[in-house]
Amino acid sequence: MRQVRRKTMDTAARDYLLKAKNEGLQLSWNKYEGMLPQDGFSQIGLSCHECLLGPCRLNPFRPEEDSTVCGLGKDELVLGWLTRQASENRELLASGSQLLAELRLKVTANEVALDLLQSKAAKWSVSGEGLGDLVMGLSLKYAELAYPQAQSKKCIKSYLKSLGSQQISLLDFNSDLAEVLYGQCDSQSRLVGLAVIKEKAVNICLDGVSPTLLATAQELGAELEDEAFQQGASEGLNIVLAGDFSSNFDLNTACNQGTIEFAVLTGLIDLYLIGDGLGKARIPAASYHTVVASAGSSKEALKEVFLQGIAAYGQRDLNKVKVSNHVEKAEAVCKIDPQQIKVLLDQGVVKGICVIGGGSNLKLTEDQGTLELAGRLSAEKILCLTYGNSAVTLAKYGFLNSGDLGNRVLAGELDIETAPLIYSIGGEGDAAKILAALRVAGGEKAVAVFPELTSARDLQMALAIAQTGAKVFTGVQLPVAGSVKISEEIGKVIEYCGPKELADTVVKYFAIKE
């Protein structure tokens, strides 16, 4: 069963989709369409694979099927899925452990700025007379955040919002540790687009990796530059990101999550390094020279992988190279001032706040909802805050270029040189900064929209934003329709709206609030 619809709004798509077709490559869209129709029981949350008595499924059209073999009912199945998604934190636990281990080493070597460490420790209510006390206190705080006390399920809405907020708090903690260890770039100006992949350089693309690995990659990039030159790469070694920004490291971004395959189809990616939990098979590198590898746990292991990527540079098939000239400039704001935003709201300079988040979901026309939303809200004087993959998506189309005339609508009223209505606060790891702004400015004056809700982290952020009092919308249906009770409860927290009506619904919501 095939779907006839536009796959993505990306202007580079047509050339690379045609290239993949001519080369006989199966991309994500082909895999998705080949699996249609999807399992209807799973789509409404009534499939269960939790124990070896199953897999079970409950038929919603058979009232007598009211529980699985082990006795789980429809409400329990659907709530169980939501709970797992809202509490998923394996990646955060691993990253936090790595950051704390490195913090201990750097404190021992006296390589940590005391003032910054004390400031971050105070934020998390950690105090101490010496560096050792602060590190111990932060380690205990990490354990508290990573393994919080069990929450009551009496109120499902509060329970789920609390779970999501816990994970975003842990994300924020990790982000603070990364800032202590690696600092923040003086300039948050980045380039976004496939053109950041250089024809005369060894290109290494990092996807979903931790701050610790980014730091190691930066070190290796400098150490192995000569190796790249020896392979004939006149522009040395070029490290880029996929689907995210980094506030700690000055790295450009090639693409958002939805178009990572196009990066490989340029024929210029020599090493594609992916984080834990991401599948290698989603990278169409089988007929390319590209080395695809999982992130190693040590610098030595990562160095070996980097050397493989450098060697792969000499194995490029020039007949498969298709260079892109698409690139846009993106600006990010490291430290947004919640009080200033509140003043703008109180004075009526901006009507409200809209947080735009989420991944890239191929069930929809990728990027379309995000672009329509940003365009409509800018015209309505609604301040948009974005981060991570959504920021990359908007950057691809020039929305985060403060030099663009279309992004200077409020420059005069705000009395600053450039004032885009759409601000990126950084990468996925910086998401908690938005929560801090909403708590001060007032969640009741804000809306969050996830046009392409995709991952557990997206859902967690949506739940955390809802806890501030903000209204949350999504253009993707959650698999909860199998339980009337849970569907109604989660619908009060995250409201589904058809992709075509999403922008109109949000604009009307702000009009009603006036």
N, C-alpha and C positions, 0 to 999 in steps of 0.2 A: 504494500500500500504506500503510494507516494503522495507527498503533499506538494501542490503547486503554489508556491508563495515565494516572496523575496527572502533570501536567507539572511542578509545583513545590509545595513545602510552604508557600509564601508565602500568608498569609491575604488579601492584597490581590489575589491572582491572579484569582479568580473574576470580580470586578467588571470588571477591566480586560481580561480575555480576552473577556468578553461584549461589552464596549464595542467592542473591535477587530472582533469578528464582526459586530456591527450596523453598523459603519462600513465593512465590506468590506476590512479591512486584513489583509495577510499578515504574520504575525509569524515569528520564527525557527523556532518549532515547526512552523508550516505549511510553511515552506520545507524543513525537515528531512524531514518526513513525505512531502512531495511528491517527494523525491529517493530514497525507498526503493523497492526494495532498493538499498543502496549497493554500489559496485564491490567484489566479493568478492576480487579479486586485490590491490587496494589495502589491504583490511582485514587481509590477512596479510603485507603488505610485499613482494609480488611484482609490483608495477607500477613501471615506470621511465620517467621523462620527462627524463632528464638530457642527452640529445643529440638531434640531428635525424635519427638513424637510427630512432628510435622514434616514438611510445611503444611500449614492449615490455611484455609480461607473461609470466610463467612459470606454466604450469598445473601445480599440485601433483599432479594425477592422471595426468600424462603424464611418466613418468620420462625420456623422451627429450628433453624440454624442460628442459635443465639449464643453459642460459645464454642471455642476451639476444643481440641481433644483434652488439653490440660485445664480447661475451664475459664479461659479469658474471654470476656465479653467484648462487644463492639467498642464500648467506651474505653475499656482498658487497652485494647489494641491501638486505637488512635492516639490516646494520651501517651502510651508507651513510646510511640514513634516521635511525638513532639518532645517528650522528655529526653530521649536520646540525642536528638538534634540540638536541643537547648543546652545540654550539659556536655557536649563533645568538646574535649580540651586536650587531647593527646599531644597535638602539635605545640600548644601553649606550655604544657608541662615540660616537654623536652627542651623547648627554647629557654624557659625560665631556669631550668637546671644548668644549662650550658652557660647562661649569662652569670648566674651566681658563682659558678666554678671559676669563671674568668675574673670576676670581681675579686674573689679571694686572692687569686694569683697577683693581680695588679695592685691590690692593697698591700700585700706582702712586699712587692717590689717598689712601693711608694710611687706608683704611676697613676694615681687617681686624684683628681682635684677635690680637695676636702670640702670647699664651700658648696660645690654642686652636690656632692654626696650627702652632706648635711641637709641641704635644701630638699632633696628628693626623699630622704629618710623622714624628715619632718612632715612632708605631705602624707606619708603613710603612718603617721603617729609613732614613729620609731625614734628613740633618743639614745644617747650614750656619750660617754666621756671621750672615748677614743675610736679609731677606725675599726678596731676589732669588735667593739660593742655595736657599732652601726651595722656591720656586716652580719653579725649574729642576729640582731634585731630584724634585719631585712630578710634573712633566711627563715625566721619564724613567721614573719608576715607572709612570705611566699607560701609556706605550708598552710597557713590559715586561709589564704585565697584559693589555693589549689584544692584543698579538701575541706570545704565549708560544712557547717552543720546542716543536717537534713532539714528540708523545708516541709511545712505542712501542705498537704494537697487539698485541704478543705475548700479553699478558694482557688480554682484552677487558673484563673487569670493572674492572680498575684503570684502563684507558684511558678508559672512559666516565665513571667516577667522577671522574677527574682533569679531564676536559673540563667536567663540570658544576661542579666546585669552582672552576675558573678563572673562569667567568662570574659566580658568586656573589661571588668576591673582587673582581672589577671592579665589581659592584653595590655592594659594601661601600665601595670606594674612592670611588665617586661620592657615596654617602651621606655620607661624611666631608667631602668637599668642600662639599656642600650645607649641612652643619652649620656649617662655617667661614664660609660666605657669608651664610647666612640665620638661623643659630642654631636653637634648638629652642624650641617653645612652653612657657611655664611650666606651663600646664595641658594635659594630654592628654585631657581630657574632651570628648567629642563627642556630637552627636545623629545618629542614624541612622534613616532612614525617609523615605517619600515626603512626609511633612508638613514636612520642612525646605524643600520647594519652596513659596515664599510666594505667596499669591494677589495681593497688592498690591505685588509687587516685580518688577523685571526679573530673571529667573532665568537664570543662565549655568551650564551643567553642563560640567565638565571630565572627560574620560575618557582615561586612559592618556597623560597629558602629563608632560613632564620637570619637575624642580624649577625649572629656569630659567624655563620658561614659567609655572609657578605663581607665581613671584616677580613676573614681569611682569604677570600677571593681577591680582595683589593691588594693584600700583601703579595699574593702569588702573581698577580698581574704585573706588579712592579719588578718582582724577582725574575720572572720568566720573559720579560720583554725582549731580551737579546735572543732567546730561543726562537721567538716569533720572527725576528729580523733574519735569522739564519735560514728560516724556511722560505724566505722571499717575501714576507709580509712587510711591505715598506711602511705601513702605518702602524706596525706593532701589534699590540694585543688590545682588543676592544671588548669591554664587558658591558652588556646591556641587560635590562630587566624585561620581563613579560608580565603584563597585567597588574602592575603596581608601581608605586614610587617609593623612594627611600629618602627620609629626612636626614639620615646619618651619613650617607655616602653620595657623592656627586656622580650618579649614574643615570644615563638616559634610558628611555623605555621604548621598545620596538613596537608593541601592540598591546591591546587589551586581551582578556582571557578568551574572548570569542574568536580571535584571529591569530592565535599562536601558530596555527598550521601554515599560514601565509609566510611567516618568518622563515620557516624551514624551506618553503617553496621558492624563496629567493635564491636558493642554492649557495648561500653565503654563510650560513650558520655552521660553524665547525664543531662546536660542543654545545649541547643543550642539557643543562643541569637542572634536575627537578627535585623539589622537596619531598619529604616523607608523605605518603598517602596519596600521591599523584601517580597516575598510571603512565608508564612509558609508552604503551601502545597508542596513546592519543597523538603522538608525534609521528607524522608520516615520513620517517627517515629511512625506511627499509631500502629504498632505491637511491638514496643519497649518501654522500660521504659523511654526513653528520654523525657524530658520536653522541648517543643519548645515555645519560648516566644518572643514578641517584646520588644525592649529596653524601659525601663521605663524612665519617665522624672525626677524622683527624686531619691535620694539615698535610701529613705525608700522603694519606690516601687521596686527598683532593689534588695534591700536586701531580700524582700519577695520572689522574683523570685529565688535568689541564694539559699535561704533556701529550696525551692521546689526541686531544683537540688540536693542539699545535701541529702535530704530525698530520692530522686530517686535512689541514689547509692545503698541503701538496697533493691531495687526492681529489680535489674539486673537479667535477665534470663541467667544463665551461659551456657545454651545450645545454645544461640545465640551469644556468645562472640567469636570473631575471631581476635586474636591479630596479629598485623603486626610488622615485624621487619625492615621495610624500613625507613631509616632515612639518611639524607645527611646534611653536614655542609655548611652553606652559609655565605659569607662575604658581607657586604655592605659598601659603602663609603659615609660617612656623608657629606663631603665637597669636591666636585671635584673642581679642579683648572682649569678654562677655559683657562687661559693663558698657562699653561703647555701643555694642549691638543693642543693649537694652535701651540706651538713650535714643538711638535711631528709631526704635519701635515706639517709644513713648512720644517722640516728637512727630511721628507719622511720616518720617522720611522714607521708611520702608513699611509696607503693610504687614509683613510677617516673615517667617523663616521657613524655608523648605529644605530639608536634608534629602539629598539624592544619593542613594546607595545601591549596592547589589552587584551581582556578577554579570555574566553573559550567558543567556539561556537560549539554546538553539530551538526550543519549542516555539519561540517567537521570532519575528524579524529583528535580529540583533541590532541594538543601538537605537532603534526607532523610538521607543517609548521615552528613553532618556533625552534624546534630542528634542522631541516635541515638547516635553515638559520644560526643559531649560529655556527653549525659545519663548514659550507662552508666559512663563513666570517672570522672565526678565522684562517683558513688556508691561507686566502688571506691578512692577516695583516690589517684587518679592525677593528677598535676599536668599540665594541658594548656597548651601554649604555642601561640599562633596568630598570624597576621600577615595583612596585606593583604586580599585578597578573602574569604578564609575568616573573618577577624576580622569583616568587615562582615556576612557571613552569620550568624555567631553573635550579633552585636550586634542584628540585626533581631529576634531572638527573645528578647532580654533577657539573654542569657548573659554579657554583659560589663558588666552593671550591678552594681557592687559594693554598691549599697544594697539589692539584692534578697535577701531572707532565704535563698533557695535557694542563694545564692552565698557563704554564710558558714559553710560546713561546718567548715572548719579554723580559724576565727577564734580560738577559745580555745587550741588547741594551738600555734598560731604566735604567740600573744601579741601580736596586732595587732588594730586595731579592725575591719577587714574583710579577709577573706582568701578571695577567690574561687579556686576550683580551676582556673579558666580565665583565663589572662592573655593579653592582646594586647600584643605588643611594638611595634606600630605598623603601618606600611604595607609594601607590597611591597619598597620600598627598604631597609627595616630587617631584612630576612630573615636577614642574616648574623649578627645578634646571637644568634639561636638557635643557630647553629653554635658560636659562642664558648662558650655555656652548656653545650652537649653535650660539648665537648672537655674542659671542666673537671669537669663532673659525671660524665662517663663515658658514652660512647655505648652501652655494653653494657646500661645501665639504661634505655635509651630506645627508643621506637618512634615512627616517623613514619607518618602515614596521610594519603593524598591521595584522599579519597572520589570526587572529581570531577577527576581529573587532566585538564587541558585544553590548556595551552600549553607552548611550549618552555621558558619560565621555570619552570613547575611541574616539568617533568622534570629541569631542571638543579638545582633545589633538592632534589629527591628524591635525585639522584645525590650531591650534596654532603653531604647528611645521612648517606647510606649510607657515605661515606668516613670518618665519625666513628666508625663501628662500630655505628650504630643499625640496627635492623630497619625496613624500609620496606614498606608495603602500599599498594595502590591498588584502587579499585573499577572502574577502567576498563582494558580490555584494550589493551595496546600492539599495533600492527600488526607483529608479529614472528613469528607462527606459521608463516610460510612457510619459516623456517630452523630446523630442530631444534636445531642447535648454538647459534645466537645466542639463540634462545628460552630454552634451558636456562641460558645464561650470564646473561642479563638477569633471568631469574626468580630467580636467587640474590641479586640486588641489589634488585630491586623486585618483590615477590610480588603477583600478582593474586589477589583474593578477591572472589567475587560480592557485590554490594551488600547483599543480605539477610543474608549471613553475616559481613560486615566487622566489626561491633561485637563480635560473639561471639568471632571469631577473635582480635581484639586483647586482649580481656579474658582469654581462655584463655592467650594468650602470656605475659601478666604473671603469671598463676597458676603457669605452668610455671617461670618465672624465680625464683619464690619457693622 
